[in-house]
Amino acid sequence: MSQLNVRKTAYSVEEIFHEGGPAPANPLRRAAAIAIIENPFAGRYEPDIQWFMEDLKPLGLQMARRLVEMLGGADKIEGYGKGALIGEAGELEHGALWHAPGGYAMRELLNDSNAIVPSTKKVTGVGGRLDVPITHINASYVRSHFDSMEVGLNDAPKAHELAVILVMSTGPRIHDRAGGLAAKDIKGEDGLR
């Protein structure tokens, strides 16, 4: 992480026991990891930015490992997502640099994951929050796992910072009953169905 200046990291876990209906046998657990880093491109337009993705890879793996541990192991993970908050002196494209390092870090640890990792990003001021999308790790069309987790910190990102985020979950939404492809019916051929 030679070019990486990490100010802080934060990790959180939610346990959802019910949404007004009967409690399931196991609560849904969602976990988020957020790292606040210096944006090396803030305050100027820089045409050559792709090199920074290599510097982000070790951070992505560190964050993903911690999430897997927090949720009880790779075999417990059924959903994932990623995102980035870009401080006001940055641009949206700086957050896009997290796509590959964040997504591949999770997929490396979740060996049977076939689906693309959903993502979102936005430029924001200090205290900005992001609804990070979550989908099933093996098939994007599994409707029961369409979810999100709101992530943010009260003191970040500052104007010259990026907040890079990973999210994982252990199952479908509590009380899912919107139909569509069920997780048990995944073919797993292309990451879509």
N, CA, C and O of each residue as an XYZ file, in Angstrom:
772
protein
N       0.847     -1.189      0.000
C       0.000      0.000      0.000
C       0.887      1.246      0.000
O       0.734      2.128      0.845
N       1.815      1.305     -0.958
C       2.833      2.366     -0.952
C       2.247      3.762     -1.099
O       2.762      4.700     -0.489
N       1.201      3.932     -1.878
C       0.621      5.252     -2.071
C      -0.616      5.475     -1.196
O      -1.297      6.491     -1.333
N      -0.904      4.537     -0.308
C      -2.128      4.601      0.466
C      -1.891      5.251      1.819
O      -1.028      4.831      2.590
N      -2.674      6.282      2.087
C      -2.633      6.951      3.380
C      -4.004      6.750      4.017
O      -4.956      7.460      3.690
N      -4.104      5.768      4.939
C      -5.368      5.425      5.588
C      -5.493      6.235      6.868
O      -4.639      6.141      7.750
N      -6.557      7.034      6.977
C      -6.803      7.798      8.201
C      -7.492      6.955      9.255
O      -7.145      7.027     10.434
N      -8.465      6.155      8.843
C      -9.175      5.321      9.803
C      -9.986      4.263      9.082
O     -10.265      4.373      7.888
N     -10.360      3.230      9.837
C     -11.277      2.211      9.341
C     -12.375      2.027     10.383
O     -12.186      2.325     11.562
N     -13.514      1.537      9.935
C     -14.611      1.228     10.846
C     -15.337      0.000     10.303
O     -15.479     -0.176      9.093
N     -15.788     -0.836     11.220
C     -16.504     -2.056     10.875
C     -17.768     -2.119     11.716
O     -17.761     -1.738     12.887
N     -18.859     -2.603     11.117
C     -20.109     -2.725     11.875
C     -20.878     -3.958     11.418
O     -20.739     -4.420     10.286
N     -21.697     -4.479     12.340
C     -22.545     -5.639     12.055
C     -23.960     -5.316     12.500
O     -24.171     -4.776     13.586
N     -24.921     -5.647     11.661
C     -26.338     -5.569     12.013
C     -26.873     -6.986     12.126
O     -26.501     -7.852     11.334
N     -27.741     -7.232     13.097
C     -28.478     -8.491     13.193
C     -29.957     -8.148     13.158
O     -30.453     -7.416     14.015
N     -30.660     -8.682     12.163
C     -32.072     -8.367     11.980
C     -32.883     -9.601     12.371
O     -32.786    -10.648     11.731
N     -33.679     -9.465     13.425
C     -34.419    -10.590     13.979
C     -35.812    -10.733     13.387
O     -36.327    -11.848     13.294
N     -36.432     -9.633     12.984
C     -37.712     -9.696     12.284
C     -38.026     -8.299     11.737
O     -37.393     -7.313     12.114
N     -38.995     -8.239     10.861
C     -39.470     -6.975     10.292
C     -40.967     -6.861     10.552
O     -41.725     -6.392      9.702
N     -41.373     -7.290     11.722
C     -42.784     -7.224     12.083
C     -43.502     -8.551     11.977
O     -44.605     -8.707     12.502
N     -42.885     -9.515     11.297
C     -43.479    -10.836     11.160
C     -42.795    -11.824     12.082
O     -42.101    -11.419     13.014
N     -42.979    -13.114     11.838
C     -42.368    -14.126     12.702
C     -40.842    -14.116     12.584
O     -40.286    -13.864     11.515
N     -40.191    -14.392     13.694
C     -38.723    -14.434     13.705
C     -38.242    -15.679     12.968
O     -38.741    -16.776     13.218
N     -37.273    -15.521     12.058
C     -36.735    -16.694     11.356
C     -35.851    -17.510     12.294
O     -35.516    -17.054     13.387
N     -35.480    -18.697     11.876
C     -34.611    -19.564     12.681
C     -33.270    -18.883     12.967
O     -32.718    -19.015     14.059
N     -32.754    -18.153     11.974
C     -31.486    -17.439     12.124
C     -31.676    -15.989     11.698
O     -32.291    -15.733     10.663
N     -31.167    -15.043     12.466
C     -31.283    -13.645     12.048
C     -30.427    -13.377     10.810
O     -29.427    -14.054     10.571
N     -30.833    -12.394     10.044
C     -30.010    -11.918      8.936
C     -28.900    -11.062      9.529
O     -29.145    -10.194     10.368
N     -27.700    -11.315      9.087
C     -26.569    -10.501      9.534
C     -25.978     -9.790      8.324
O     -25.717    -10.402      7.288
N     -25.771     -8.478      8.478
C     -25.112     -7.672      7.456
C     -23.933     -6.983      8.118
O     -24.040     -6.509      9.249
N     -22.816     -6.926      7.420
C     -21.621     -6.277      7.959
C     -21.057     -5.321      6.922
O     -21.117     -5.574      5.719
N     -20.508     -4.218      7.414
C     -19.909     -3.210      6.540
C     -18.504     -2.887      7.002
O     -18.213     -2.863      8.198
N     -17.648     -2.641      6.045
C     -16.289     -2.173      6.293
C     -16.111     -0.862      5.540
O     -16.497     -0.756      4.376
N     -15.534      0.126      6.190
C     -15.279      1.409      5.538
C     -13.868      1.857      5.895
O     -13.464      1.806      7.056
N     -13.136      2.291      4.899
C     -11.787      2.826      5.106
C     -11.753      4.251      4.557
O     -12.199      4.514      3.441
N     -11.223      5.146      5.354
C     -11.090      6.547      4.944
C      -9.643      6.763      4.544
O      -8.729      6.644      5.360
N      -9.453      7.084      3.264
C      -8.100      7.214      2.729
C      -7.928      8.561      2.043
O      -8.899      9.199      1.637
N      -6.694      8.973      1.925
C      -6.381     10.197      1.188
C      -6.606      9.949     -0.301
O      -6.215      8.909     -0.830
N      -7.229     10.897     -0.963
C      -7.430     10.823     -2.403
C      -6.231     11.484     -3.084
O      -6.103     12.707     -3.030
N      -5.349     10.708     -3.723
C      -4.147     11.298     -4.315
C      -4.421     12.197     -5.515
O      -3.511     12.873     -5.996
N      -5.665     12.216     -6.009
C      -6.008     13.008     -7.184
C      -6.878     14.218     -6.857
O      -7.281     14.958     -7.754
N      -7.167     14.418     -5.575
C      -8.084     15.491     -5.178
C      -7.540     16.853     -5.571
O      -6.339     17.112     -5.487
N      -8.444     17.711     -5.999
C      -8.096     19.092     -6.291
C      -7.569     19.361     -7.681
O      -7.237     20.500     -8.012
N      -7.486     18.316     -8.510
C      -6.976     18.533     -9.867
C      -7.490     17.427    -10.785
O      -7.913     16.367    -10.323
N      -7.449     17.686    -12.073
C      -7.764     16.646    -13.035
C      -6.480     15.904    -13.353
O      -5.475     16.508    -13.728
N      -6.522     14.604    -13.201
C      -5.360     13.760    -13.507
C      -5.784     12.709    -14.523
O      -6.656     11.890    -14.232
N      -5.175     12.716    -15.730
C      -5.605     11.750    -16.743
C      -5.212     10.305    -16.427
O      -5.939      9.385    -16.802
N      -4.091     10.082    -15.755
C      -3.600      8.737    -15.497
C      -3.877      8.355    -14.041
O      -3.122      8.731    -13.145
N      -4.956      7.610    -13.810
C      -5.327      7.267    -12.432
C      -5.409      5.762    -12.181
O      -5.518      5.340    -11.030
N      -5.358      4.950    -13.226
C      -5.574      3.515    -13.061
C      -4.536      2.841    -12.172
O      -4.833      1.819    -11.554
N      -3.338      3.383    -12.093
C      -2.299      2.779    -11.264
C      -2.719      2.662     -9.796
O      -2.238      1.780     -9.084
N      -3.614      3.545     -9.339
C      -4.005      3.553     -7.927
C      -4.790      2.296     -7.540
O      -4.850      1.942     -6.362
N      -5.394      1.618     -8.529
C      -6.121      0.386     -8.224
C      -5.204     -0.665     -7.622
O      -5.625     -1.411     -6.738
N      -3.966     -0.742     -8.078
C      -3.007     -1.703     -7.510
C      -2.748     -1.399     -6.043
O      -2.638     -2.318     -5.231
N      -2.649     -0.132     -5.697
C      -2.419      0.245     -4.302
C      -3.610     -0.084     -3.416
O      -3.448     -0.302     -2.215
N      -4.818     -0.123     -4.002
C      -6.027     -0.409     -3.233
C      -6.250     -1.903     -2.979
O      -6.997     -2.262     -2.069
N      -5.624     -2.767     -3.756
C      -5.872     -4.207     -3.649
C      -5.589     -4.770     -2.253
O      -6.434     -5.497     -1.730
N      -4.448     -4.474     -1.623
C      -4.219     -5.025     -0.277
C      -5.254     -4.537      0.735
O      -5.657     -5.294      1.618
N      -5.683     -3.299      0.617
C      -6.710     -2.778      1.512
C      -8.028     -3.522      1.306
O      -8.707     -3.855      2.278
N      -8.395     -3.785      0.060
C      -9.612     -4.533     -0.237
C      -9.588     -5.913      0.398
O     -10.579     -6.342      0.987
N      -8.466     -6.609      0.284
C      -8.350     -7.937      0.884
C      -8.428     -7.878      2.409
O      -9.072     -8.721      3.033
N      -7.784     -6.903      2.994
C      -7.824     -6.745      4.453
C      -9.258     -6.524      4.931
O      -9.695     -7.140      5.903
N      -9.981     -5.650      4.251
C     -11.363     -5.364      4.630
C     -12.260     -6.580      4.426
O     -13.089     -6.892      5.281
N     -12.097     -7.265      3.300
C     -12.925     -8.441      3.003
C     -12.671     -9.553      4.014
O     -13.612    -10.199      4.475
N     -11.420     -9.778      4.356
C     -11.102    -10.819      5.353
C     -11.784    -10.524      6.681
O     -12.324    -11.421      7.326
N     -11.753     -9.279      7.074
C     -12.369     -8.905      8.356
C     -13.882     -9.125      8.317
O     -14.461     -9.600      9.295
N     -14.525     -8.787      7.202
C     -15.971     -9.010      7.081
C     -16.314    -10.496      7.144
O     -17.256    -10.888      7.834
N     -15.562    -11.315      6.434
C     -15.799    -12.758      6.454
C     -15.674    -13.277      7.879
O     -16.499    -14.071      8.330
N     -14.656    -12.836      8.578
C     -14.463    -13.244      9.975
C     -15.637    -12.795     10.852
O     -16.132    -13.566     11.674
N     -16.073    -11.558     10.674
C     -17.166    -11.015     11.482
C     -18.476    -11.768     11.273
O     -19.302    -11.852     12.182
N     -18.662    -12.314     10.078
C     -19.910    -13.010      9.758
C     -19.813    -14.523      9.919
O     -20.754    -15.241      9.581
N     -18.695    -15.011     10.426
C     -18.601    -16.428     10.766
C     -18.010    -17.331      9.720
O     -18.137    -18.550      9.839
N     -17.371    -16.803      8.702
C     -16.716    -17.618      7.686
C     -17.321    -17.458      6.307
O     -18.473    -17.051      6.154
N     -16.517    -17.788      5.303
C     -16.922    -17.610      3.905
C     -18.170    -18.404      3.553
O     -18.966    -17.971      2.719
N     -18.349    -19.570      4.185
C     -19.513    -20.401      3.867
C     -20.823    -19.794      4.353
O     -21.892    -20.274      3.977
N     -20.769    -18.762      5.171
C     -21.976    -18.099      5.680
C     -22.427    -16.933      4.790
O     -23.549    -16.446      4.935
N     -21.571    -16.488      3.879
C     -21.846    -15.288      3.084
C     -22.698    -15.635      1.869
O     -22.357    -16.523      1.088
N     -23.819    -14.917      1.720
C     -24.704    -15.112      0.567
C     -24.872    -13.850     -0.276
O     -25.314    -13.929     -1.422
N     -24.524    -12.686      0.279
C     -24.698    -11.447     -0.469
C     -23.511    -10.520     -0.295
O     -22.792    -10.592      0.701
N     -23.312     -9.641     -1.283
C     -22.231     -8.670     -1.181
C     -22.504     -7.425     -2.011
O     -23.377     -7.413     -2.879
N     -21.736     -6.377     -1.723
C     -21.823     -5.115     -2.443
C     -20.643     -4.233     -2.072
O     -19.897     -4.528     -1.138
N     -20.486     -3.154     -2.813
C     -19.375     -2.241     -2.551
C     -19.779     -0.831     -2.931
O     -20.774     -0.635     -3.629
N     -19.017      0.153     -2.478
C     -19.317      1.531     -2.811
C     -18.185      2.453     -2.418
O     -17.205      2.035     -1.801
N     -18.333      3.706     -2.780
C     -17.326      4.715     -2.434
C     -17.997      6.072     -2.269
O     -18.894      6.442     -3.027
N     -17.542      6.791     -1.271
C     -17.908      8.195     -1.078
C     -16.676      9.012     -1.407
O     -15.587      8.734     -0.905
N     -16.845     10.016     -2.245
C     -15.728     10.840     -2.692
C     -15.872     12.221     -2.096
O     -16.917     12.857     -2.234
N     -14.821     12.693     -1.428
C     -14.842     14.041     -0.866
C     -14.973     15.087     -1.957
O     -14.706     14.814     -3.127
N     -15.385     16.288     -1.567
C     -15.760     17.343     -2.520
C     -14.644     17.789     -3.457
O     -14.933     18.345     -4.517
N     -13.387     17.567     -3.109
C     -12.292     17.951     -4.002
C     -11.958     16.852     -5.006
O     -11.040     16.997     -5.813
N     -12.699     15.763     -4.951
C     -12.482     14.662     -5.881
C     -13.567     14.614     -6.935
O     -14.432     15.487     -7.003
N     -13.507     13.581     -7.753
C     -14.520     13.388     -8.794
C     -15.016     11.949     -8.760
O     -14.355     11.061     -8.223
N     -16.172     11.740     -9.333
C     -16.814     10.436     -9.320
C     -15.877      9.331     -9.804
O     -15.890      8.224     -9.264
N     -15.081      9.623    -10.800
C     -14.184      8.608    -11.375
C     -13.170      8.091    -10.360
O     -12.707      6.956    -10.469
N     -12.827      8.906     -9.388
C     -11.897      8.438     -8.349
C     -12.523      7.300     -7.544
O     -11.824      6.360     -7.164
N     -13.811      7.370     -7.283
C     -14.507      6.295     -6.589
C     -14.613      5.042     -7.441
O     -14.669      3.934     -6.909
N     -14.641      5.205     -8.759
C     -14.720      4.054     -9.662
C     -13.465      3.185     -9.580
O     -13.496      2.017     -9.967
N     -12.381      3.736     -9.087
C     -11.150      2.961     -8.941
C     -11.293      1.849     -7.907
O     -10.464      0.939     -7.869
N     -12.314      1.900     -7.077
C     -12.560      0.877     -6.069
C     -13.269     -0.350     -6.647
O     -13.278     -1.404     -6.011
N     -13.863     -0.235     -7.842
C     -14.628     -1.350     -8.412
C     -13.834     -2.650     -8.435
O     -14.270     -3.646     -7.856
N     -12.702     -2.660     -9.078
C     -11.935     -3.905     -9.203
C     -11.296     -4.336     -7.880
O     -11.474     -5.490     -7.491
N     -10.569     -3.480     -7.172
C      -9.942     -3.941     -5.923
C     -10.958     -4.412     -4.875
O     -10.716     -5.409     -4.195
N     -12.069     -3.725     -4.738
C     -13.080     -4.117     -3.757
C     -13.815     -5.379     -4.157
O     -14.004     -6.281     -3.340
N     -14.231     -5.445     -5.414
C     -14.984     -6.603     -5.886
C     -14.153     -7.863     -5.935
O     -14.590     -8.911     -5.461
N     -12.965     -7.780     -6.497
C     -12.135     -8.979     -6.604
C     -11.664     -9.467     -5.245
O     -11.462    -10.668     -5.066
N     -11.485     -8.573     -4.287
C     -11.090     -9.000     -2.938
C     -12.158     -9.913     -2.343
O     -11.837    -10.963     -1.787
N     -13.417     -9.521     -2.456
C     -14.480    -10.350     -1.906
C     -14.613    -11.655     -2.680
O     -14.765    -12.722     -2.084
N     -14.558    -11.575     -3.973
C     -14.721    -12.786     -4.791
C     -13.564    -13.758     -4.580
O     -13.749    -14.970     -4.691
N     -12.385    -13.247     -4.279
C     -11.246    -14.125     -4.012
C     -11.472    -14.963     -2.751
O     -11.070    -16.125     -2.689
N     -12.111    -14.369     -1.760
C     -12.352    -15.073     -0.500
C     -13.603    -15.939     -0.535
O     -13.730    -16.881      0.246
N     -14.523    -15.624     -1.435
C     -15.770    -16.376     -1.576
C     -15.659    -17.188     -2.858
O     -16.188    -16.790     -3.896
N     -14.988    -18.301     -2.790
C     -14.574    -19.071     -3.961
C     -15.680    -19.401     -4.948
O     -15.423    -19.478     -6.149
N     -16.899    -19.597     -4.476
C     -17.964    -20.000     -5.393
C     -18.790    -18.822     -5.888
O     -19.874    -19.025     -6.435
N     -18.311    -17.607     -5.712
C     -19.101    -16.448     -6.154
C     -18.939    -16.233     -7.653
O     -17.824    -16.165     -8.171
N     -20.072    -16.127     -8.339
C     -20.072    -15.930     -9.789
C     -20.638    -14.583    -10.217
O     -20.336    -14.101    -11.309
N     -21.457    -13.973     -9.365
C     -22.168    -12.759     -9.763
C     -21.275    -11.522     -9.628
O     -20.402    -11.452     -8.763
N     -21.516    -10.572    -10.492
C     -20.835     -9.292    -10.397
C     -21.201     -8.653     -9.058
O     -22.323     -8.812     -8.579
N     -20.263     -7.936     -8.459
C     -20.514     -7.275     -7.186
C     -21.177     -5.931     -7.478
O     -20.571     -5.090     -8.142
N     -22.404     -5.703     -7.002
C     -23.065     -4.428     -7.286
C     -22.333     -3.286     -6.589
O     -21.627     -3.487     -5.600
N     -22.519     -2.089     -7.127
C     -21.748     -0.957     -6.615
C     -22.496      0.348     -6.786
O     -23.387      0.476     -7.626
N     -22.113      1.309     -5.970
C     -22.590      2.676     -6.120
C     -21.528      3.614     -5.575
O     -20.641      3.201     -4.828
N     -21.625      4.860     -5.949
C     -20.662      5.861     -5.482
C     -21.271      7.240     -5.650
O     -22.171      7.447     -6.464
N     -20.756      8.191     -4.854
C     -21.200      9.571     -5.027
C     -20.195     10.513     -4.398
O     -19.467     10.150     -3.474
N     -20.170     11.737     -4.920
C     -19.387     12.814     -4.329
C     -20.244     13.435     -3.238
O     -21.431     13.691     -3.437
N     -19.631     13.677     -2.081
C     -20.403     14.156     -0.941
C     -19.533     15.004     -0.022
O     -18.311     15.048     -0.163
N     -20.179     15.666      0.907
C     -19.473     16.402      1.942
C     -19.242     15.523      3.155
O     -19.638     14.358      3.174
N     -18.605     16.082      4.162
C     -18.348     15.363      5.406
C     -19.674     14.884      5.996
O     -20.654     15.627      6.041
N     -19.685     13.636      6.445
C     -20.898     13.061      7.021
C     -21.829     12.428      6.014
O     -22.908     11.961      6.380
N     -21.438     12.402      4.752
C     -22.277     11.786      3.724
C     -22.487     10.310      3.996
O     -21.649      9.654      4.614
N     -23.606      9.798      3.531
C     -23.941      8.389      3.722
C     -24.258      7.775      2.364
O     -24.634      8.469      1.419
N     -24.096      6.466      2.292
C     -24.292      5.768      1.028
C     -25.098      4.504      1.270
O     -24.790      3.727      2.174
N     -26.139      4.296      0.455
C     -26.871      3.041      0.468
C     -26.144      2.094     -0.471
O     -26.225      2.236     -1.691
N     -25.432      1.126      0.099
C     -24.635      0.190     -0.690
C     -25.531     -0.981     -1.103
O     -26.102     -1.651     -0.242
N     -25.660     -1.233     -2.405
C     -26.530     -2.322     -2.862
C     -25.915     -3.684     -2.546
O     -24.695     -3.847     -2.524
N     -26.792     -4.652     -2.304
C     -26.366     -6.025     -2.025
C     -27.154     -6.953     -2.947
O     -28.367     -6.805     -3.098
N     -26.460     -7.910     -3.562
C     -27.116     -8.966     -4.330
C     -26.479    -10.301     -3.970
O     -25.449    -10.346     -3.297
N     -27.097    -11.386     -4.422
C     -26.591    -12.729     -4.146
C     -25.216    -12.913     -4.782
O     -24.952    -12.379     -5.859
N     -24.346    -13.664     -4.123
C     -22.972    -13.831     -4.608
C     -22.864    -14.700     -5.860
O     -21.848    -14.660     -6.553
N     -23.902    -15.485     -6.155
C     -23.811    -16.391     -7.298
C     -24.746    -16.083     -8.449
O     -24.534    -16.564     -9.562
N     -25.775    -15.292     -8.202
C     -26.718    -14.986     -9.280
C     -27.392    -13.645     -9.002
O     -28.080    -13.482     -7.994
N     -27.194    -12.718     -9.879
C     -27.709    -11.363     -9.686
C     -29.231    -11.283     -9.676
O     -29.796    -10.323     -9.152
N     -29.904    -12.287    -10.252
C     -31.359    -12.235    -10.352
C     -32.095    -12.827     -9.153
O     -33.322    -12.926     -9.190
N     -31.403    -13.217     -8.107
C     -32.069    -13.774     -6.928
C     -32.703    -12.619     -6.157
O     -32.033    -11.920     -5.396
N     -33.988    -12.435     -6.365
C     -34.716    -11.275     -5.859
C     -34.729    -11.196     -4.330
O     -34.746    -10.099     -3.772
N     -34.721    -12.332     -3.656
C     -34.773    -12.339     -2.191
C     -33.557    -11.662     -1.562
O     -33.619    -11.228     -0.412
N     -32.466    -11.568     -2.295
C     -31.231    -10.997     -1.773
C     -31.001     -9.550     -2.227
O     -29.976     -8.959     -1.889
N     -31.942     -8.974     -2.988
C     -31.831     -7.551     -3.336
C     -31.972     -6.779     -2.033
O     -33.032     -6.807     -1.408
N     -30.934     -6.102     -1.626
C     -30.921     -5.443     -0.333
C     -29.954     -4.264     -0.404
O     -29.376     -3.984     -1.454
N     -29.789     -3.585      0.713
C     -28.791     -2.523      0.810
C     -28.457     -2.301      2.268
O     -29.191     -2.720      3.163
N     -27.347     -1.641      2.489
C     -26.945     -1.275      3.843
C     -26.422      0.149      3.794
O     -25.550      0.472      2.988
N     -26.954      0.993      4.655
C     -26.511      2.383      4.709
C     -25.205      2.458      5.497
O     -25.094      1.916      6.596
N     -24.219      3.142      4.910
C     -22.889      3.227      5.514
C     -22.410      4.669      5.455
O     -22.675      5.381      4.486
N     -21.716      5.088      6.477
C     -21.106      6.416      6.512
C     -20.548      6.701      7.892
O     -20.836      5.989      8.854
N     -19.750      7.746      7.976
C     -19.162      8.186      9.239
C     -19.377      9.682      9.383
O     -19.428     10.405      8.388
N     -19.503     10.144     10.610
C     -19.822     11.561     10.828
C     -18.693     12.507     10.448
O     -18.946     13.693     10.237
N     -17.454     12.028     10.351
C     -16.324     12.922     10.079
C     -15.637     12.632      8.743
O     -14.468     12.971      8.557
N     -16.355     12.015      7.827
C     -15.723     11.619      6.572
C     -16.755     11.560      5.450
O     -17.948     11.424      5.720
N     -16.315     11.660      4.201
C     -14.950     11.956      3.810
C     -14.684     13.458      3.799
O     -15.537     14.243      3.383
N     -13.516     13.847      4.251
C     -13.107     15.240      4.117
C     -12.859     15.508      2.632
O     -12.817     14.576      1.828
N     -12.696     16.767      2.274
C     -12.640     17.139      0.859
C     -11.605     16.362      0.065
O     -11.834     16.059     -1.106
N     -10.477     16.034      0.668
C      -9.390     15.357     -0.037
C      -9.307     13.867      0.301
O      -8.235     13.265      0.242
N     -10.442     13.288      0.651
C     -10.459     11.874      1.030
C     -11.436     11.069      0.187
O     -12.308     11.614     -0.490
N     -11.262      9.760      0.252
C     -12.193      8.776     -0.293
C     -12.609      7.862      0.853
O     -11.790      7.534      1.711
N     -13.843      7.459      0.874
C     -14.308      6.429      1.785
C     -14.649      5.223      0.921
O     -15.598      5.270      0.138
N     -13.890      4.154      1.055
C     -14.133      2.937      0.274
C     -14.832      1.928      1.174
O     -14.480      1.775      2.344
N     -15.828      1.238      0.616
C     -16.765      0.464      1.422
C     -16.977     -0.924      0.823
O     -17.083     -1.082     -0.393
N     -17.038     -1.931      1.704
C     -17.458     -3.279      1.340
C     -18.582     -3.691      2.281
O     -18.583     -3.325      3.456
N     -19.540     -4.455      1.758
C     -20.666     -4.947      2.562
C     -20.894     -6.414      2.209
O     -20.794     -6.804      1.045
N     -21.199     -7.218      3.217
C     -21.565     -8.622      3.014
C     -22.793     -8.935      3.863
O     -23.053     -8.266      4.863
N     -23.551     -9.966      3.453
C     -24.716    -10.395      4.225
C     -24.791    -11.919      4.238
O     -24.182    -12.597      3.410
N     -25.551    -12.438      5.197
C     -25.633    -13.889      5.373
C     -26.884    -14.526      4.774
O     -27.067    -15.738      4.891
N     -27.739    -13.749      4.143
C     -28.937    -14.363      3.585
C     -29.880    -13.366      2.957
O     -29.525    -12.212      2.716
N     -31.098    -13.831      2.693
C     -32.099    -12.965      2.062
C     -32.671    -11.956      3.048
O     -32.432    -12.042      4.252
N     -33.431    -10.996      2.519
C     -34.159    -10.082      3.396
C     -35.045    -10.881      4.331
O     -35.569    -11.927      3.948
N     -35.217    -10.410      5.531
C     -36.139    -11.066      6.468
C     -37.550    -10.972      5.882
O     -37.963     -9.900      5.441
N     -38.265    -12.044      5.874
C     -39.636    -12.124      5.362
C     -39.721    -11.893      3.850
O     -40.748    -11.415      3.368
N     -38.665    -12.220      3.088
C     -38.741    -12.033      1.631
C     -39.888    -12.878      1.085
O     -40.034    -14.053      1.423
N     -40.684    -12.262      0.246
C     -41.796    -12.965     -0.394
C     -42.225    -12.246     -1.672
O     -43.408    -12.185     -2.007
N     -41.221    -11.697     -2.381
C     -41.492    -10.971     -3.618
C     -41.338    -11.852     -4.852
O     -41.446    -11.365     -5.978
N     -41.088    -13.144     -4.650
C     -41.015    -14.051     -5.793
C     -39.696    -13.989     -6.525
O     -38.687    -13.528     -5.991
N     -39.722    -14.464     -7.767
C     -38.517    -14.468     -8.591
C     -37.671    -15.713     -8.368
O     -38.088    -16.654     -7.693
N     -36.489    -15.700     -8.941
C     -35.557    -16.815     -8.831
C     -35.180    -17.045     -7.371
O     -34.779    -16.108     -6.681
N     -35.305    -18.272     -6.899
C     -34.924    -18.620     -5.525
C     -33.468    -19.049     -5.499
O     -32.960    -19.595     -6.478
N     -32.794    -18.805     -4.381
C     -31.383    -19.175     -4.241
C     -31.176    -20.663     -4.499
O     -30.156    -21.049     -5.070
N     -32.120    -21.504     -4.091
C     -31.983    -22.954     -4.281
C     -32.058    -23.359     -5.757
O     -31.680    -24.477     -6.110
N     -32.545    -22.452     -6.626
C     -32.687    -22.762     -8.045
C     -31.598    -22.143     -8.923
O     -31.700    -22.181    -10.149
N     -30.572    -21.584     -8.317
C     -29.474    -20.988     -9.090
C     -28.787    -22.069     -9.916
O     -28.482    -23.152     -9.417
N     -28.550    -21.756    -11.187
C     -27.774    -22.652    -12.036
C     -26.283    -22.346    -11.935
O     -25.449    -23.237    -12.095
N     -25.954    -21.096    -11.672
C     -24.573    -20.725    -11.439
C     -23.675    -20.733    -12.649
O     -22.456    -20.842    -12.513
N     -24.240    -20.623    -13.818
C     -23.433    -20.717    -15.040
C     -22.783    -19.394    -15.433
O     -21.649    -19.378    -15.914
N     -23.486    -18.297    -15.233
C     -22.979    -17.024    -15.736
C     -23.026    -15.888    -14.721
O     -22.708    -14.749    -15.061
N     -23.408    -16.173    -13.500
C     -23.499    -15.120    -12.491
C     -24.775    -14.309    -12.556
O     -24.983    -13.413    -11.738
N     -25.632    -14.611    -13.517
C     -26.897    -13.903    -13.621
C     -28.038    -14.741    -13.064
O     -28.793    -14.266    -12.215
N     -28.175    -15.962    -13.520
C     -29.255    -16.850    -13.088
C     -28.664    -18.112    -12.558
O     -29.396    -19.007    -12.136
